[in-house]
């Protein structure tokens, strides 16, 4: 008589544990991936300050923002540096357009 009562309880417990783990494990795995992707995206969109890259509004010789691969002429911004960027400016991240 005791043996018959224990088996259904164990079965219910096993089913309950299996269902909990089948939900928790995928949430944990996929949640960690999306958090990492969000952190990477946030880091990728963060730009450097003008002061940290020694930005100046005048060119350095022939080097100027308008001839840099990171300069976006339409919006007068830079892919790497925050704020408004002068086409005649320059910073230490200057890289010649290909």
MDAnalysis code that builds the backbone (N, CA, C; Angstrom):
import MDAnalysis as mda
import numpy as np

u = mda.Universe.empty(294, n_residues=98, atom_resindex=np.repeat(np.arange(98), 3), trajectory=True)
u.add_TopologyAttr("name", ["N", "CA", "C"] * 98)
u.add_TopologyAttr("resid", np.arange(1, 99))
u.add_TopologyAttr("resname", ["UNK", "UNK", "UNK", "UNK", "UNK", "UNK", "UNK", "UNK", "UNK", "UNK", "UNK", "UNK", "UNK", "UNK", "UNK", "UNK", "UNK", "UNK", "UNK", "UNK", "UNK", "UNK", "UNK", "UNK", "UNK", "UNK", "UNK", "UNK", "UNK", "UNK", "UNK", "UNK", "UNK", "UNK", "UNK", "UNK", "UNK", "UNK", "UNK", "UNK", "UNK", "UNK", "UNK", "UNK", "UNK", "UNK", "UNK", "UNK", "UNK", "UNK", "UNK", "UNK", "UNK", "UNK", "UNK", "UNK", "UNK", "UNK", "UNK", "UNK", "UNK", "UNK", "UNK", "UNK", "UNK", "UNK", "UNK", "UNK", "UNK", "UNK", "UNK", "UNK", "UNK", "UNK", "UNK", "UNK", "UNK", "UNK", "UNK", "UNK", "UNK", "UNK", "UNK", "UNK", "UNK", "UNK", "UNK", "UNK", "UNK", "UNK", "UNK", "UNK", "UNK", "UNK", "UNK", "UNK", "UNK", "UNK"])
u.atoms.positions = np.array([
    [0.810, -1.178, 0.000],
    [0.000, 0.000, 0.000],
    [0.867, 1.260, 0.000],
    [1.914, 1.350, 0.791],
    [2.816, 2.501, 0.808],
    [3.550, 2.637, -0.509],
    [3.893, 1.550, -1.111],
    [4.635, 1.559, -2.365],
    [3.813, 2.191, -3.480],
    [2.496, 1.969, -3.480],
    [1.622, 2.540, -4.512],
    [1.517, 4.059, -4.364],
    [1.564, 4.573, -3.145],
    [1.456, 6.014, -2.918],
    [2.757, 6.737, -3.248],
    [3.889, 6.112, -3.053],
    [5.178, 6.737, -3.301],
    [5.423, 6.900, -4.799],
    [5.101, 5.966, -5.590],
    [5.353, 6.014, -7.029],
    [4.667, 7.211, -7.685],
    [3.365, 7.459, -7.454],
    [2.776, 8.636, -8.069],
    [3.389, 9.944, -7.569],
    [3.770, 10.019, -6.313],
    [4.403, 11.233, -5.795],
    [5.743, 11.480, -6.482],
    [6.516, 10.432, -6.623],
    [7.805, 10.559, -7.299],
    [7.615, 10.961, -8.753],
    [6.603, 10.383, -9.367],
    [6.326, 10.712, -10.760],
    [5.923, 12.187, -10.892],
    [5.086, 12.665, -9.996],
    [4.671, 14.071, -10.026],
    [5.878, 14.969, -9.786],
    [6.726, 14.618, -8.835],
    [7.915, 15.401, -8.546],
    [8.862, 15.432, -9.743],
    [9.074, 14.305, -10.373],
    [9.954, 14.236, -11.547],
    [9.407, 15.072, -12.701],
    [8.119, 14.994, -12.939],
    [7.502, 15.778, -14.008],
    [7.619, 17.271, -13.700],
    [7.389, 17.634, -12.452],
    [7.479, 19.037, -12.061],
    [8.911, 19.558, -12.228],
    [9.889, 18.788, -11.762],
    [11.280, 19.201, -11.906],
    [11.694, 19.281, -13.374],
    [11.276, 18.328, -14.165],
    [11.618, 18.334, -15.594],
    [11.025, 19.555, -16.290],
    [9.795, 19.904, -15.946],
    [9.180, 21.067, -16.590],
    [9.860, 22.368, -16.164],
    [10.251, 22.467, -14.903],
    [10.947, 23.667, -14.429],
    [12.292, 23.802, -15.137],
    [13.062, 22.720, -15.188],
    [14.363, 22.780, -15.837],
    [14.249, 23.004, -17.338],
    [13.194, 22.510, -17.945],
    [13.036, 22.718, -19.392],
    [12.732, 24.179, -19.706],
    [12.217, 24.932, -18.734],
    [11.974, 26.364, -18.918],
    [13.159, 27.217, -18.478],
    [13.786, 26.853, -17.368],
    [14.849, 27.661, -16.792],
    [16.130, 27.599, -17.621],
    [16.518, 26.445, -18.074],
    [17.778, 26.307, -18.810],
    [17.764, 27.112, -20.108],
    [16.750, 27.008, -20.980],
    [16.773, 27.838, -22.198],
    [16.725, 29.338, -21.903],
    [15.963, 29.747, -20.893],
    [15.896, 31.169, -20.548],
    [17.263, 31.654, -20.094],
    [17.939, 30.850, -19.302],
    [19.265, 31.218, -18.820],
    [20.244, 31.323, -19.977],
    [20.220, 30.347, -20.872],
    [21.156, 30.355, -21.996],
    [20.878, 31.494, -22.959],
    [19.639, 31.661, -23.358],
    [19.314, 32.713, -24.319],
    [19.383, 34.088, -23.680],
    [19.065, 34.184, -22.413],
    [19.154, 35.463, -21.721],
    [20.593, 35.942, -21.642],
    [21.532, 35.047, -21.419],
    [22.949, 35.419, -21.349],
    [23.439, 35.892, -22.706],
    [22.989, 35.265, -23.761],
    [23.405, 35.677, -25.103],
    [22.895, 37.062, -25.439],
    [21.637, 37.339, -25.158],
    [21.092, 38.642, -25.513],
    [21.712, 39.745, -24.660],
    [22.027, 39.453, -23.416],
    [22.674, 40.449, -22.569],
    [24.049, 40.777, -23.103],
    [24.790, 39.772, -23.536],
    [26.106, 40.002, -24.104],
    [26.020, 40.791, -25.387],
    [25.037, 40.507, -26.215],
    [24.866, 41.235, -27.471],
    [24.507, 42.681, -27.200],
    [23.654, 42.921, -26.215],
    [23.287, 44.294, -25.877],
    [24.478, 45.070, -25.344],
    [25.315, 44.429, -24.548],
    [26.497, 45.096, -24.017],
    [27.469, 45.437, -25.128],
    [27.640, 44.523, -26.058],
    [28.530, 44.766, -27.178],
    [28.007, 45.883, -28.056],
    [26.718, 45.911, -28.282],
    [26.133, 46.974, -29.092],
    [26.276, 48.320, -28.413],
    [26.085, 48.357, -27.114],
    [26.239, 49.614, -26.385],
    [27.673, 50.107, -26.442],
    [28.612, 49.192, -26.304],
    [30.007, 49.575, -26.377],
    [30.381, 50.053, -27.764],
    [29.808, 49.452, -28.762],
    [30.117, 49.822, -30.139],
    [29.580, 51.203, -30.491],
    [28.476, 51.631, -29.900],
    [27.897, 52.921, -30.239],
    [28.472, 54.062, -29.401],
    [29.226, 53.779, -28.372],
    [29.796, 54.819, -27.526],
    [30.988, 55.446, -28.244],
    [30.925, 56.765, -28.420],
    [31.985, 57.477, -29.118],
    [32.947, 58.121, -28.120],
    [34.126, 58.419, -28.602],
    [35.145, 59.071, -27.792],
    [34.890, 60.578, -27.739],
    [35.362, 61.213, -26.693],
    [35.209, 62.668, -26.589],
    [36.244, 63.347, -27.485],
    [35.938, 64.556, -27.888],
    [36.861, 65.312, -28.727],
    [38.174, 65.570, -27.998],
    [38.098, 65.855, -26.722],
    [39.306, 66.121, -25.940],
    [40.214, 64.890, -25.864],
    [39.620, 63.707, -25.739],
    [40.430, 62.489, -25.588],
    [41.201, 62.126, -26.858],
    [40.759, 62.622, -28.004],
    [41.461, 62.339, -29.269],
    [42.196, 63.575, -29.795],
    [42.318, 64.587, -28.950],
    [43.024, 65.824, -29.284],
    [42.455, 66.490, -30.537],
    [41.134, 66.492, -30.639],
    [40.477, 67.101, -31.797],
    [40.750, 68.600, -31.835],
    [40.995, 69.100, -33.032],
    [41.160, 70.531, -33.256],
    [40.397, 70.907, -34.515],
    [39.966, 72.150, -34.617],
    [39.141, 72.591, -35.750],
    [39.954, 72.992, -36.967],
    [41.272, 72.910, -36.874],
    [42.123, 73.229, -38.028],
    [42.890, 71.973, -38.449],
    [43.283, 71.900, -39.711],
    [43.988, 70.702, -40.188],
    [45.407, 70.609, -39.631],
    [45.982, 69.429, -39.750],
    [47.383, 69.222, -39.388],
    [48.110, 68.898, -40.685],
    [48.658, 69.938, -41.286],
    [49.270, 69.776, -42.605],
    [48.179, 69.469, -43.622],
    [48.347, 68.401, -44.364],
    [47.340, 67.995, -45.349],
    [46.286, 67.070, -44.741],
    [46.455, 66.698, -43.510],
    [45.512, 65.799, -42.837],
    [44.352, 66.608, -42.285],
    [43.148, 66.285, -42.737],
    [41.942, 66.949, -42.240],
    [40.785, 65.966, -42.276],
    [39.765, 66.236, -41.504],
    [38.629, 65.323, -41.355],
    [37.964, 64.989, -42.695],
    [37.884, 65.945, -43.601],
    [37.207, 65.684, -44.876],
    [37.922, 64.599, -45.693],
    [39.188, 64.340, -45.412],
    [39.909, 63.280, -46.121],
    [40.120, 62.039, -45.250],
    [39.408, 61.975, -44.121],
    [39.513, 60.837, -43.193],
    [38.402, 59.825, -43.474],
    [38.726, 58.566, -43.343],
    [37.749, 57.501, -43.604],
    [36.631, 57.453, -42.562],
    [36.802, 58.082, -41.418],
    [35.784, 58.059, -40.365],
    [34.824, 59.244, -40.411],
    [35.086, 60.216, -41.267],
    [34.265, 61.422, -41.360],
    [33.007, 61.144, -42.178],
    [31.849, 61.603, -41.682],
    [30.570, 61.466, -42.385],
    [30.173, 62.872, -42.829],
    [30.384, 63.162, -44.111],
    [30.209, 64.520, -44.635],
    [28.765, 65.011, -44.536],
    [27.785, 64.142, -44.781],
    [26.374, 64.552, -44.785],
    [25.942, 65.154, -43.457],
    [26.410, 64.597, -42.371],
    [25.988, 65.060, -41.047],
    [27.089, 65.807, -40.299],
    [28.250, 65.948, -40.926],
    [29.420, 66.579, -40.303],
    [29.698, 65.970, -38.931],
    [29.741, 64.633, -38.921],
    [30.049, 63.878, -37.708],
    [31.141, 62.869, -38.020],
    [31.580, 62.188, -36.996],
    [32.620, 61.170, -37.129],
    [32.084, 59.841, -36.611],
    [32.552, 58.757, -37.185],
    [32.141, 57.427, -36.732],
    [32.691, 57.117, -35.342],
    [33.800, 57.760, -34.966],
    [34.484, 57.425, -33.725],
    [34.431, 58.508, -32.648],
    [34.241, 59.775, -33.069],
    [34.327, 60.902, -32.147],
    [32.951, 61.549, -31.985],
    [32.605, 61.894, -30.773],
    [31.313, 62.488, -30.458],
    [31.269, 63.969, -30.836],
    [30.088, 64.436, -31.194],
    [29.875, 65.859, -31.440],
    [29.992, 66.243, -32.911],
    [29.822, 67.544, -33.144],
    [29.928, 68.098, -34.491],
    [31.402, 68.203, -34.880],
    [31.712, 67.808, -36.107],
    [33.092, 67.762, -36.574],
    [33.249, 68.662, -37.798],
    [34.264, 69.510, -37.769],
    [34.553, 70.394, -38.902],
    [35.267, 69.608, -39.999],
    [34.882, 69.806, -41.268],
    [35.604, 69.139, -42.358],
    [37.088, 69.518, -42.381],
    [37.414, 70.688, -41.835],
    [38.808, 71.140, -41.795],
    [39.519, 70.724, -40.516],
    [38.847, 70.009, -39.627],
    [39.429, 69.606, -38.352],
    [40.398, 68.445, -38.495],
    [40.934, 68.026, -37.368],
    [41.882, 66.896, -37.331],
    [41.900, 66.311, -35.929],
    [42.202, 65.013, -35.808],
    [42.431, 64.375, -34.508],
    [43.422, 63.232, -34.686],
    [43.834, 62.638, -33.581],
    [44.843, 61.576, -33.632],
    [44.321, 60.283, -34.260],
    [43.020, 60.176, -34.491],
    [42.458, 58.973, -35.113],
    [42.360, 59.103, -36.645],
    [42.901, 60.181, -37.177],
    [42.820, 60.424, -38.619],
    [43.387, 59.239, -39.391],
    [42.641, 58.800, -40.408],
    [43.076, 57.706, -41.292],
    [42.660, 58.048, -42.708],
    [43.592, 58.015, -43.628],
    [43.328, 58.419, -45.013],
    [42.244, 57.548, -45.646],
    [41.352, 58.210, -46.391],
    [40.320, 57.473, -47.126],
    [40.982, 56.606, -48.181],
    [40.433, 55.447, -48.366],
    [40.985, 54.533, -49.365],
    [40.577, 54.905, -50.768],
])
